[in-house]
């Protein structure tokens, strides 16, 4: 007889403080992200999508590991890592940033949190920025300390998330603005709460600051959320592709630059501060990117799930790009995709051929995001 505990990836893949709770609440499958288990299956992914957009879901995203940067030179050091101008970033504010290498390639697209004048968290996508930051610090001659703290986030996302937060923390929590944070306590559980999330819906992230309290926090939120239809869930591929949100290693990687993704707004080449990749990004901007991200609508039967390989995009003459993320949107009634295409072929309305896992299909290039392009739901 085989014990269920025998299955898994071994001790080198870490479990979050919420792992046992997610299994109790119906997690059926896991993936690996930042060397940790992440729940990826609570049943029907389409139902998970509807739970998110109609009510609320609670997601274990402890895989969003934090790189904590403190010390007298913390602000200057963080600016060295990113091309986004942080000179006006206030204490208590969050910002979406890119971390670039010397060639202008994207190493990560995290959320940056400023907890105090000289105290930052970089809330990571899926790559080893702790090692990068520590390596940069060795040669920076800056007075900083860099470590991974005992911090594990949950995401509470969906239109009912505000009501659930009010049930947990009282009316004052509703004053928290989009992309701002607050230090709070819930039944003695220490938290940082931010109005952020990976869903393009109204949502919050609750950063647990004591891993021993993971089980208690999960249960407390689920109990408070029951009257509002809260369900355990996982980050929705359908909703994030609808919203044009990037998934690192899929839609961006070390060989992708900000201008290819239309993220030039996150690059400030005019600021005095020197950041890693500044010269390369200036050159790329002057020359223009050789590729561009674009949306696609695929004309075929509804996809059964997200793509698990990159799909070639062809014209009549040649391969001109690849589909990076594709899924069927039940709300839009369409197969939608994010793609990276040679710049000269990235034309709205152009027809191309996509080689899917089940054969070639016709596709049309469109603007993205596909839904709520101004993020009015998330920023409400």
C-alpha positions in Angstrom: 0.0 0.0 0.0 1.4 3.4 -1.0 1.0 6.3 1.5 -0.1 9.6 0.0 2.8 11.3 1.8 5.1 9.4 -0.5 4.0 11.5 -3.5 5.6 14.8 -4.2 8.8 16.4 -5.3 10.9 15.8 -2.3 12.1 18.1 0.5 13.8 20.5 -1.9 10.3 21.9 -2.9 9.0 23.8 0.0 5.4 23.8 1.3 3.7 27.0 2.3 2.2 27.7 5.7 -1.2 27.2 4.0 -0.4 23.9 2.3 -2.3 21.6 4.7 -5.3 24.0 4.7 -5.5 24.0 0.9 -5.5 20.2 0.9 -8.3 20.1 3.5 -10.3 22.6 1.4 -10.0 20.5 -1.8 -6.7 21.3 -3.6 -6.3 18.4 -6.1 -3.1 19.3 -7.9 0.0 21.5 -7.5 2.6 23.1 -9.6 6.1 24.4 -8.6 6.8 28.2 -8.5 9.8 29.7 -6.8 10.8 26.2 -5.5 7.5 25.8 -3.7 4.2 24.0 -4.1 1.4 26.2 -5.5 -2.2 24.9 -5.7 -3.3 24.8 -9.3 -6.5 22.7 -9.2 -9.6 23.0 -7.0 -11.8 21.3 -9.6 -13.3 22.9 -12.7 -11.1 25.9 -13.7 -14.1 27.5 -15.4 -16.0 27.4 -12.1 -13.0 28.8 -10.3 -13.2 31.7 -12.9 -16.8 32.3 -12.2 -16.2 32.2 -8.4 -13.6 34.9 -8.9 -15.5 37.3 -11.1 -18.9 36.9 -9.4 -18.0 36.5 -5.7 -14.5 35.9 -4.3 -11.7 33.3 -4.0 -8.9 32.8 -1.5 -5.6 31.7 -3.1 -2.4 30.4 -1.5 0.3 32.5 -3.2 3.0 32.1 -0.6 5.2 31.3 -3.6 5.4 35.1 -4.1 8.5 35.1 -1.9 9.7 38.4 -0.5 13.2 39.8 -0.9 13.6 42.2 2.0 16.0 45.1 1.5 16.9 47.2 4.6 19.7 49.5 5.6 20.8 53.1 5.1 21.2 52.7 1.3 18.0 50.6 0.8 16.2 53.1 -1.4 19.2 53.8 -3.7 19.9 50.1 -4.0 16.3 49.2 -5.0 16.4 52.0 -7.6 19.6 50.3 -9.0 17.6 47.2 -9.7 14.7 48.7 -11.7 14.3 51.1 -14.6 11.1 52.5 -13.0 11.5 55.9 -11.3 11.0 55.4 -7.5 11.9 58.9 -6.4 8.4 59.7 -5.5 7.4 56.4 -4.0 5.9 57.0 -0.5 6.1 54.8 2.6 3.0 52.6 2.5 2.9 52.6 -1.3 3.2 49.6 -3.7 4.4 49.7 -7.3 4.6 47.2 -10.2 8.2 47.2 -11.4 10.5 45.4 -13.7 13.9 44.1 -12.7 16.3 44.1 -15.7 19.8 42.8 -16.4 22.6 44.6 -18.2 21.1 43.7 -21.6 17.7 45.1 -20.7 16.2 41.6 -20.3 13.5 41.2 -17.7 14.5 39.0 -14.8 11.3 39.5 -12.8 8.1 41.6 -12.8 7.3 41.9 -9.1 5.3 44.2 -6.8 7.5 46.5 -4.7 6.3 47.4 -1.3 7.7 50.3 0.8 7.1 49.5 4.5 9.4 52.3 5.9 11.9 54.8 4.7 14.6 52.1 4.5 12.5 49.0 4.4 11.3 47.4 1.1 9.8 44.0 0.1 10.1 42.8 -3.5 7.1 40.4 -3.9 8.4 38.1 -6.6 7.2 36.4 -9.7 8.9 33.1 -10.5 12.7 33.6 -10.5 15.6 33.8 -8.1 15.9 37.5 -7.4 17.1 36.9 -3.9 20.3 35.6 -5.4 20.5 38.3 -8.0 20.0 41.1 -5.4 22.6 39.6 -3.1 25.1 39.3 -6.0 24.5 42.9 -7.0 25.0 44.0 -3.4 28.4 42.4 -3.2 29.7 44.9 -5.8 27.5 47.9 -5.0 29.5 49.4 -2.1 26.1 50.1 -0.6 25.1 49.6 3.1 22.1 47.2 2.7 21.0 43.9 4.2 19.2 41.5 1.9 17.3 38.4 3.0 14.1 36.4 2.6 11.8 37.1 5.6 9.2 34.8 7.1 6.4 36.3 5.0 3.8 34.4 3.0 1.0 36.1 1.1 -2.6 35.0 0.5 -4.7 36.6 -2.2 -8.4 37.4 -1.5 -9.8 38.4 -4.9 -13.1 39.2 -6.5 -16.0 41.7 -6.2 -17.0 40.6 -2.8 -13.4 40.8 -1.4 -14.0 44.3 0.0 -17.1 43.1 2.0 -15.1 40.2 3.4 -12.2 42.5 4.4 -14.7 44.7 6.2 -16.0 41.7 8.1 -12.5 40.8 9.1 -11.0 44.3 9.8 -13.9 46.7 10.1 -14.9 49.7 8.0 -11.5 51.4 8.2 -10.0 48.8 5.8 -12.1 50.2 3.0 -10.1 53.4 3.0 -7.1 51.4 1.7 -6.3 52.7 -1.8 -5.3 50.8 -4.9 -1.6 49.9 -4.7 -1.2 50.9 -1.1 -0.5 48.8 2.0 -1.3 48.8 5.7 0.1 47.0 8.8 -2.7 45.3 10.7 -3.4 42.4 13.1 -6.1 39.9 13.0 -6.8 37.9 16.2 -3.1 38.4 17.1 -1.9 37.3 13.6 0.6 39.9 12.2 -0.1 41.0 8.7 0.6 43.5 5.9 -2.5 44.0 3.8 -2.3 45.6 0.3 -4.8 46.5 -2.4 -3.1 44.4 -5.0 -3.4 41.0 -6.7 -3.0 38.9 -9.8 -6.6 38.8 -11.1 -7.6 42.2 -12.6 -10.5 42.2 -10.2 -11.0 44.0 -6.9 -8.7 42.3 -4.5 -6.3 42.3 -1.5 -3.1 40.5 -0.6 -2.6 39.5 3.0 1.1 39.0 3.8 1.4 36.7 6.8 4.4 37.6 9.0 4.5 34.4 11.1 4.4 31.1 9.2 3.2 29.2 12.3 -0.1 30.9 12.0 -0.9 29.9 8.4 -3.6 27.4 9.2 -5.4 29.8 11.6 -5.3 32.7 9.1 -6.7 30.5 6.3 -9.6 29.2 8.4 -10.4 32.6 9.9 -10.7 34.2 6.4 -12.8 31.3 5.0 -15.3 31.5 7.9 -15.6 35.3 7.5 -16.1 34.9 3.8 -18.7 32.1 3.8 -21.7 34.5 3.9 -20.3 36.3 0.8 -19.8 33.2 -1.3 -16.1 32.9 -0.7 -14.5 29.7 -2.2 -11.0 28.3 -2.0 -9.3 28.7 -5.4 -6.3 29.2 -7.5 -5.0 32.1 -9.6 -7.2 32.1 -12.8 -5.4 31.7 -16.1 -8.7 32.7 -17.8 -9.0 36.0 -16.0 -5.3 37.0 -16.1 -5.1 36.4 -19.9 -8.4 38.4 -20.3 -6.6 41.2 -18.4 -3.4 40.9 -20.3 -1.4 40.1 -17.1 2.0 38.6 -17.7 3.1 35.2 -16.5 6.9 35.1 -16.1 8.6 32.3 -18.1 5.6 32.3 -20.4 4.9 35.9 -21.6 8.3 37.3 -20.5 11.7 36.0 -19.7 15.4 37.0 -19.5 15.4 37.5 -23.3 12.3 39.8 -23.3 12.7 43.6 -22.9 10.1 46.1 -21.6 9.5 47.7 -25.0 8.5 44.4 -26.6 5.7 44.2 -24.0 4.5 47.8 -24.4 5.8 48.6 -20.9 7.9 51.6 -21.8 6.0 53.5 -19.1 8.0 51.4 -16.5 11.3 52.7 -17.9 12.6 56.2 -17.1 15.7 56.8 -19.1 15.8 60.5 -18.1 16.3 60.1 -14.4 19.7 60.8 -13.0 19.9 57.5 -11.1 21.8 54.7 -12.8 20.1 51.4 -13.0 21.2 48.0 -14.4 20.4 47.9 -18.1 20.0 51.6 -18.7 22.4 51.8 -21.7 20.9 48.8 -23.3 17.3 50.0 -22.8 18.2 53.4 -24.3 19.6 51.6 -27.4 16.6 49.4 -27.7 14.2 52.4 -27.5 16.2 54.3 -30.1 16.3 51.3 -32.5 12.7 50.1 -31.7 12.0 46.6 -30.5 12.3 43.8 -33.0 9.2 41.9 -31.5 5.9 43.0 -30.0 3.4 41.4 -27.8 -0.1 41.3 -29.3 -3.5 39.7 -28.6 -4.9 36.9 -30.7 -8.4 35.4 -31.1 -8.2 31.8 -32.3 -11.0 30.5 -34.6 -11.4 26.9 -33.3 -13.4 24.8 -30.8 -13.1 26.0 -27.2 -9.6 25.1 -25.8 -9.8 22.5 -23.1 -7.2 24.3 -21.0 -4.2 26.6 -21.2 -1.4 25.8 -23.7 1.5 23.9 -22.2 3.9 24.6 -25.0 4.6 27.7 -27.2 2.6 27.5 -30.4 4.2 28.7 -33.7 2.5 31.6 -35.5 2.9 31.4 -39.3 2.1 33.6 -42.3 2.0 32.1 -45.8 5.8 32.5 -46.0 7.3 32.0 -42.6 7.1 31.6 -38.8 6.8 35.1 -37.4 6.2 34.5 -33.7 4.8 32.3 -30.9 1.7 32.1 -28.7 2.8 32.5 -25.1 -0.5 32.1 -23.2 -3.8 30.8 -24.6 -7.1 29.9 -23.0 -10.9 29.8 -23.7 -12.8 32.6 -22.1 -16.3 31.5 -21.2 -17.3 35.1 -20.6 -16.2 36.3 -24.0 -17.1 33.1 -25.8 -13.7 33.1 -27.5 -10.3 31.5 -27.5 -7.9 34.3 -26.5 -4.1 34.4 -26.5 -1.1 36.6 -25.8 1.6 36.3 -28.4 5.1 37.6 -29.2 5.4 38.5 -32.9 8.1 40.0 -35.2 7.4 43.8 -35.1 6.8 44.1 -38.8 3.9 41.5 -38.6 2.3 42.8 -35.5 -0.7 44.5 -37.2 -4.2 44.7 -35.6 -6.7 42.8 -37.9 -4.0 40.7 -39.6 -4.8 37.0 -40.1 -2.2 34.3 -39.2 -2.0 30.6 -38.7 -1.4 29.1 -35.3 -0.1 25.6 -34.9 -1.9 24.4 -31.8 -1.5 21.0 -30.2 -4.4 19.7 -32.3 -3.3 21.2 -35.6 -3.3 24.5 -37.5 -6.1 27.1 -36.8 -6.9 30.6 -38.2 -6.3 33.5 -35.8 -6.7 37.3 -35.9 -4.5 39.8 -34.2 -6.3 42.1 -31.8 -5.7 44.7 -29.1 -5.2 43.4 -25.5 -6.2 43.4 -22.7 -9.3 41.6 -23.9 -11.5 42.7 -21.0 -11.7 45.9 -18.8 -8.5 47.4 -20.4 -8.5 50.3 -17.9 -8.5 48.0 -14.9 -11.6 49.8 -13.6 -12.6 46.7 -11.6 -9.3 46.3 -9.8 -9.0 50.0 -9.0 -12.7 50.5 -7.9 
